[in-house]
Amino acid sequence: MSFRRTTFLVSLCAALVAVIEVGAVGAVETNPPGVALSTLDGATTTTSFTLVVDFAGASSAKLVIDGQYVGEDTQAPLTFDVSVT
């Protein structure tokens, strides 16, 4: 079970898509930022956790998992509560 959760966590982090609004007029859509993952080999996670978007200048983020839109956060800090149950 822990391997499955670890695999889900890696997939979830890789699927994060951010739309960044900058201080200029309107919004600028950019390519998703690169996702930097720490080594998760053998790591486990609980069935619920908070995903934090830590990207300088971001004022909103959208979460997409396996091509499905999950939600958007526009209030700092940009976070998503995730449950794998």
C-alpha positions in Angstrom: 0.0 0.0 0.0 2.8 2.4 0.7 4.3 1.9 -2.7 0.9 2.7 -4.3 0.6 5.9 -2.2 4.2 6.9 -3.2 3.5 6.3 -6.8 0.3 8.4 -6.5 2.2 11.2 -4.9 4.8 11.3 -7.6 2.1 11.3 -10.3 0.2 14.0 -8.5 3.2 16.3 -8.2 4.0 15.7 -11.9 0.5 16.6 -12.9 0.3 19.9 -11.2 -0.4 22.7 -13.6 -0.1 26.3 -12.6 -1.6 29.4 -14.3 0.3 32.4 -13.1 -1.1 35.9 -12.9 1.5 38.6 -12.8 1.2 42.2 -11.6 0.6 43.5 -15.2 -2.8 44.2 -16.7 -4.7 40.9 -17.2 -3.3 37.4 -16.8 -0.5 35.7 -18.5 -0.7 32.0 -19.1 2.6 30.3 -19.2 3.9 26.8 -19.5 3.7 24.9 -16.2 6.9 25.4 -14.2 9.2 22.5 -13.8 8.4 20.3 -10.9 11.3 19.6 -8.6 10.8 16.4 -6.7 12.9 15.2 -3.8 13.9 11.6 -3.8 10.8 9.6 -2.9 12.3 6.1 -3.2 10.7 4.2 -0.4 8.8 7.2 0.9 5.3 6.9 2.2 2.5 9.4 2.8 -0.7 9.5 4.7 -4.0 9.1 3.0 -4.5 12.9 3.2 -2.0 15.7 2.8 -1.7 19.3 1.7 0.0 20.1 -1.6 1.7 23.5 -1.5 2.5 25.5 -4.7 5.8 27.3 -4.0 6.4 29.4 -7.1 7.6 33.0 -6.9 5.1 35.5 -8.2 2.2 33.0 -8.5 -1.2 34.4 -7.4 -3.3 31.4 -8.5 -2.8 27.8 -9.3 -5.0 25.1 -10.9 -4.7 21.4 -10.0 -5.1 18.8 -12.8 -4.7 15.1 -12.1 -4.6 12.7 -15.0 -6.2 15.3 -17.3 -9.1 16.0 -14.9 -9.5 19.5 -13.5 -9.7 19.3 -9.7 -9.8 22.9 -8.6 -8.2 26.3 -8.4 -6.7 28.3 -5.5 -6.4 32.1 -5.7 -5.6 32.9 -2.1 -2.1 32.8 -0.7 -0.7 30.5 0.4 -1.7 28.4 -2.7 -2.6 25.0 -1.4 -4.7 22.0 -2.2 -6.0 19.4 0.4 -5.6 16.0 -1.2 -7.1 12.7 -0.1 -6.1 9.4 -1.7 -8.9 7.4 -0.2 
